[in-house]
């Protein structure tokens, strides 16, 4: 979060980024700061998404593919080591065809 101690060349506050960080903190706290538990929770979300259950029930595979396609090169860009670790775990768990 942006504070008065931040340097003058720091970026101004961004409410969307602050909200994402708040949600992320809540998710990590709910997992007890345990990366394995967090990965299991995210795997369950992934399964729900793949099966189109819960909040994903209305998302068709075609619509989801269009969203992913719209991300372009930004889809894999991250400066967040937690995101990188979760992606690495997910890649290891995906069944090969």
N, C-alpha and C positions, 0 to 999 in steps of 0.2 A: 504494500500500500504506500502511496506517496505521502511523505511527511515533510515538515519544514526543514529537517536536517538534510534532505536530498540536495544535491548540488544544483546550481542554477542551470546547468546544461541537461539536467534530467528531463525526461518526458513528463508532460502534465498528467494528472490522474485520468484514468479511463475507467468509467463505471462498469463497462462490460467485462474488462479484464479483472477488475476487482471482484465482480460477481462470480466469474469463473474460478478465481482463486479461492473465494469463500466456499463455493460448492466443493472444490477439490479438497480443501482442508476438512470439510465435513465427511466426505467419502473416506479419506485416509484415516480420520479419527474413528469412524464407524468400523473400519477394518483393524482397529487397534494398532495402527502404524506397522502392521505385519504385511510385508510384500506378498507373501504366499497367499494369505487370506484375501488381500486386495485382488490378486490375480484370479482367485477362485470366484470372487464376486463379479469381476469383469467377464470371466468366462461364462457365467450364468446369464449376464446381460447379452453376451454374444449369442448364446443358445436361444434366448428369447427372441432376439432379432432375427436369427436364421429361421426360426419357426414362426415368425410373425405373431408372437404372443404379447400380451401386455400393451405397453404404450406403442409397440411397433406393429400392432395388429393391422393397421390400415396401410402400412407401407408395403407396396408391391416390390418384388425383386427388381422390376424394370425401373421404378421410381428411385429406388436405392442406388442402382447402377448409374442413373443420370446424375444424382447428387455427387457420388464419388468421382465421376468423370469431370464434373464441374470444378473440382478442387485442383486439377492439373498438377503441376510440379509441387505445389504447396502441401499436397496430401502427405508427403513423407518428411517434411521439413520440421525439425524440432530442436530446441535448445534445452529441452527438459529431460534430464537423465531418467526420471521416473517413467515418462512416456516411452523413452527408448527401451528401458528394461521390460516394460509390459509388452511392447511390440515384439521384442525378442522372444519372450515366453510364449506369446500367442503363436508366433511362427513355428516354434518347436512343437507345439501341441496340435497344429493343424494336420489332419490326416492327408497323406499323399494319395493322389488319384492314379 
